[in-house]
Amino acid sequence: MGLTRRQKEILDFVREFIEKQGYSPSLDEIGRHFGLSSVATVHKHVTNLVQKGLLRRVWNQNRSLEVVREDDAPRAAEVPVLGRVGAGARALEVPEDPARLEVPCWMVGRGRMFAMRVDGDALIDEQIRDGDYVVIEERWAAEAGRTVLALVAGDDAAVRRIEVDGSAARVHGGPRRTEPQVLPLDKLAVRGVVRGVLRRC
């Protein structure tokens, strides 16, 4: 499971703190230990560790973090494969009885999850190749710079990286494109955010 250096440091700190004190550190205490002045930054690291199944929040408690024991941590989840996406793909067509794909639990978000198989090398610069599976969390908006599943010009389903600039979006990636495509926002309908890529070797 991929962890950044800081995420591993915070996980180790929380584990050692609980072992010594019998309760979990607060976000402020984690921040002070690592010299982080922003609680929002600490919250982001902790949320990533929760999403990866390594920490658990116990609701309605001030000190709410628990370290998930390795034997308690779920290994994988199943998501439906809703067809193919890529150059020339049409609008999303959900099969009646979709196949299912096993994905690591840390890829699973809070929204509805699904996967799509990539056709073509339009996103090779994003390290997404023909035959890969993109794991997607259904959303109707996304932050700039995220790789998303979108309906482009209301017709084609595509996985692209977008950057919003005012009333337009720069769409990176696409067949034979060296420069981003600039589209008005009403021509780009976000349907999900890519949370991970799986490749069968």
Beta strands, then each sheet from edge to edge (+ up, - down):
strand 1: 55-57
strand 2: 65-67
strand 3: 76-86
strand 4: 100-104
strand 5: 113-119
strand 6: 133-138
strand 7: 147-152
strand 8: 156-165
strand 9: 168-172
strand 10: 181-184
strand 11: 188-198
sheet 1: 1+ 2-
sheet 2: 4+ 3- 5- 6+ 11- 7+ 8- 9+ 10-
end
